[in-house]
């Protein structure tokens, strides 16, 4: 048996190791939930969507638009945040009646000190809570000046320009509102002039609007990259070199608000396996600069979910696979710090793991599952926002009405406030 001093030294070493491990653990300090069946007013949606295999929240949704799922997040006025709903039901072929919108909302985080853990609609301009997701809570992307180069659903009498389909809703035609068959918006940033930039997956394209969602210019293509939905591909002029749903899933903006950094979700044909392109875009010139980097996925990673800037050279990226708590494979959901400082044009970013979303400390059991370790096993996690130097907001895309993230049912949307074990220095103030 070891001598007493040795036992004491061993105990001290174990205590130090435990303290160090605890110091390196991210902690859930706020949690809130928005139920899957959350709707806003609008034209009937879901007329082309497949039924939910779990038997709940079956489409269509008469005179309603689903508020979720969320694929991008910005700061809003007051305590509000702004989120974008992506193309609707997951494909170009089933989302023609789903409007491209951004909503303002306010999470009332459940914390160790209290809080309801609920989420309410908010006024888009003021951030004040609202009783429901009404017109005051949102903007809708629209092209009243016919600036876009591609034809949109508002140009047709019947959805998909097919006489066998229902007529396009009068509101869509009158306002030239954009739908999920026109673009699949998966990322959003606000520039130094207060204009919004949306990253699309069908081109992939950049779409610029004013603060109210009005399109300001023709969509901007990424030179040499073509998704299967790109009109140049569907017309037979070129061959797709990017997989479906492989476009601008992530997009960051620098601190000055004059450079965008677009991150593709999938690998371009001919690039090294499991590498994704990051391209720099000059907002003032309205053109790509030619500066680009490569982001290499982990062995267990299959896609990215979002990217946001810490400063002019460092980014936070959500990386994931498609596994969930209800699938046979193991979920991989992590946040990485991606650093381009000192990286040559065309080189690979330097990655450092920041948060393992499948293993977050939850000492106060904020989500009420009876556990003190929290996991976030949703298929797609597509929103990260830097709240301050010590904490992040992370939100899942619930792929409404589908799911299977935690159980065999439609997924809710969860809002996580995560405290980091060490602060991020010089957090960006850009939106």
N, C-alpha and C positions, 0 to 999 in steps of 0.2 A: 504494500500500500504506500502511495507517495507520502512524503513528509508533509507536515502541516503547511510550511511556507510554499511548497510546490502546489498543494491543493488551492491555497489562496491565490497564487499567481495564475493558476489555471482558471479559477472562477473569475478573476478580474479580466483575463483575456477573453473568456466567453462573453462576459458582460459587455466588453468593449466591442466585440464582434457583433453582438446583437444590436448595440446602439448604432454601430455603423450601418448595419443592414436597414435598421429603421430609418436612419437619416437618408438613405438612398431610395426610400419608398415614396411614391406619389400617393396622395391621400384625397379621397372624395370628401369635400367639405360642403357641397351643395348638390341637391338632386331635385328634379321636377319632371313631371310627366304630362304629355298631351295625348288624350285618347285617340285611337286610330280613327274613329268615326267623328271627325271634326270637319265641318263644311262651311263654305261661304256661299252667298247667293251668286247666281250666274246662269248661263245657258245649261241645259241638260248635258251631263257628261257621262262617260262610260258606255256609250252605245256600241262601241266596237271592242270593248275590253272583255277578256275571258273571265268567267266566273271564278271567284275565290275558291280554291280547292278545299278550304276549311269550312265553307258553307256559311260564312258570315259576311256582312257588308257587301251584299251582292249588287253589282251594277245592273242597269244604269241608275244614275242619281238625278232624278227629275228636278229641274230648276236649281241644281246645286253643283258646286265645284269643290272637289276635295282640297283641303288646305295643304295637305302633306303629299309626298315626302320632300324633305328639305335637303338641298344639295349645295347651298352656299350661305354664308352668314356675314353680316356687317354690323357694326355698332349703329344704334339708332339714337334719337334724342332722349334725354333723361335716362331712365334705367331700361329702356327698351332695346331690343335687337331687331334686325331686319333679316329675314330669311327668304330664299327663293324656292319656289316649288318647281321641280324639274318638269320633264315633258308630259307627265301624266301617268300613263300605265305601262311604261317601260319600252315602248317601241313606236316607231313612226307610224306603223300601220294600225295602231289602236288608240291613238291619242289626238285625233283631229278635232274632237269637241272639248278638249281640255285647254284652258287658257294659261298662257305663260304669265305668272304673277309673282310678285314679291309682297310679303306680309310683314307687318310690325307686330311684335308680341312682347309680353313681359313675363318671365318666369318668376314665380314666388318660391325660391329655393327652400326646400326643407334643409335645415342645418342643425347643428348641435344646440342652437339656441331657440329653435322653433321654425316656423314657416310651414305653409300648407303643402308644398310640393306640387302645386298646380301651375298652369300656364294660361294666361288670358290674352285676348286680342288687345292691340294698342293702336292709338291714333298714329298714322304714318308720319304726320308732320310734328306732333307734339310729344309723342311717346306716352301719353296718358292712357291708362287702362280703359278698355271698352268692354261692353257686355257680350259682344259677338263680333265675328269677323265680317264686317260690313264694308261698304265702299271706302269709308274713312280709314280703314286699317290697311289699305293696299294700294299698289299701283299695278297696272296691267300693261304689258308691252304691246305697242301698237305702231303702225306705219301709215299714218294718215296721208303723208306726202308721197307715198309710193316710191320710196328710195331704195328699197331692197331689190337686189337683182333676181332673186328667185321668186317664183310664183308661190303664193300662200293660199291657205284655205279661204280667206276672204275674197279671193278672186273667182271662186267657183259658186255655182248655184247649189250644187250637192257636194257633200263631203267627199273628198278624194276625186272630185270631178267625175263621179260615177252616178248616173241617173237612178240607179237602183238603191242608192243610199239616201238617208234623210237629207232634207235641205239644210244647208249651212244656217246656223242661227242668225236671225236678223242683226243682233247686236255685234256679232263677229264681222259681218259684212259691212255694216254701217260704220263701225269704228276702225275697220281694218285691224282687228285684234289678232295678235299672234297666238298660235296654238302649238301643241306638242307634235303635230305632224309637220310643222314648218321648221322648228328648231328644237334641239334638246339642250336647254341651258343647264349647265352643271357647275358653274362658278360665276362669281360676281365681284367686282371691285368698284370703288368710287375714286375718281381721280381728283387732282388738285383744283379742278374747275367745277366740281360738284356733279360731273356727268358720270353715268354708270356704264360699265363695260361688262358684258356677259360672255362667258366662254361656252361655246356650243360643241356638240359632238357629231352633228350630221355633216359638217363641212370637212374638217372642223373650221369654224368661223369665230371671229370676234364681232360682237354686235354692240354698237354704241347707241346709248339713249340719253335723253336729258333726265333730270331728277324725277320726272313724272312718267318715265317709261316710253316716251316718244322717240322713235328711231330718228337718228340724226344723219346717218350716212349709209351707204351700201355696206353689206357685210364684208369683212376682211378675211380672206382665205390665208391659210398657212402655206407658203409656196412649196410645191412638190409633194404635198401630203393630201391624200384623198380617202375619205371614209366611204363605205358602200352606199350611203345615202346621198353622197355628193352628186349634184346634177350632171357633172362631167362624167361620172361613172355610170349613172343610170341611162345616160344618152349613148353610152358606148364609146365616148371620145377617149377615155383613159381607163386604166384598171385600178381598182382600189388597192392601196398599199398599207392600209390601216384597218384593223378589225372593227366590226360593229361595236358601238359603245366604247370606242377607244380614244375619243377626242379630248377636249380640254376639261378634264375632270378637276384639275387643280389650276389655280391662277393666283399669283401674288402681285402686289404692287409695292414699289419701293417707298422709302420714307418721304421723299419729295413729292410723290404722286405723279411722276412723269414717265415711269417705266413699268410695263407689265411683264410678268414672267409666266408664260403659259406652260403647263405640264400635261403632256398626253397621258392617257390611262393605259394605253397599250403600245407595244413595240412596232415601229415602222418596219416594213419589209426591207431586209438588207442590213438593218442595224444589228448590233450584237444582242444575243438572246437576253431577255429580262432587263433590257435597258430602255428607258423612256426619255424622250426629248424634252428639254426645257429651252424655250426660245424667248429672247428678249424683244420687246416691242416698244418703240418710241411713240408715246402718246401725242406729242406735239407734231411730229412728222406724219403720224398715222401709218407707220410702216415698221416692219421688222428690221432690226439693226444688223443681223447676221451673227450676233453673239448667241451661242447656244452651249448647253451643257448636257451631260447624260446622267440620269438618275438610275442606279442599279437596284433592282428589287432584291430582297432577301430570298434565301432558298425557299422559305415557306410563303413568301408574298406573291400574289398574283396580280395585284392592281393597287392603284393609289386612290384615295378618297377626297383629299383636299390638300391645298398648300397655302400657307400664309407667311408673310415676311416678319422676321424679328427686326432686321435692319437691312442695310443695302446689300449684305453678302450672306446672310443666314436666313434660313426658312425652316418652318415646321411642316412636315409632310405626314399625312395619315397613310399608312400602308396596311394592306389586309389581304386575306383570301376570302373565298365565298362560303366558308364553313360557319355553322351556327351551333347553338346548344342542342338543336334537334337533328343535326346531321351526323353521319357516321365518322366524319373527319374532324380534326381538331381545329378550332377557330384560331386564326392568327390575326391580331388587331393591335397595331403599335403606332406610336408617334415617334418620328425620327427628326433630329436636327440635321439639316442638309446645308453644308457650308461650301460656298464657291470662292472664298478668298484664296488667292494664289492659284486657282485652277485655270489652266489654259483654255482658250476657246475650243470647244469640242470635247473637253475633258470630263471626267467623272467627278461629281460632287463628293465631298467627304461626309460620311454619315456617322451619326452618333445616336444610339437609342435614347429616347427621352422618357417615354411612358409606355408600359405594357398595359393596354386597356383590358386585358384578361386577368390582371392581377393588381388591383388597386386597393390600398388600405381603406377600410370603411369602418373605423372604430365605433361609430355611432349608429351603424346599420340604417343609413338614411333612406334606402329604398325598401326597408321593411321585409327583407327576405330571410331574416334570422341569422345572417352571416356577417362577419367582420372583414371579409375580403370581397371585393366587388369585381364582377366581370361584365363585359360589354360585348356579347356574342352576336350582334346583328350582322346580317349579310353585308350591308353597306353602311359605313360610317363616313359621312361626307362633309362635316362641318367642324372647323376648329377656329377659335378666335382667342387672341391674347387679351386677357382682361387686365392684367398688370404684370409686373416683373416676376411675380410668384405664382400666378394662377392662369388657367386656361378654361375656356368653355368648349365642350365637345358635344355634338348632337348627331344622332343617327338619321339616316334616310330610311323611313319605314316601308318604302315601296308599296304604298297603299293601293289596293286593299289586301295585298298579299302579305307574307310574313314568314313565320317559322323561326324567328330569331331566338326567342326564349321558350316559346311553346307553339304548338300547331294551331295557330290562330293569327288573325291580323295583328301586325306589330303596332305597338304604341310608339310615340317618339319620346325619347328620354333626353333630358338636358343635364349635363354633368359639369359641375364646377370642381376642377381638380387643382389642388395645391401641389406645386413641384417641390422636390426635396432641396433644390438650389434655385436661386432666382435666375431668370434670363436677364442679362444686362442690356440696357439701352433698348427697351421694347419699342417697336415702331408705333408712331402715332397715326400712320396712314390707315385708311379704312379698307 
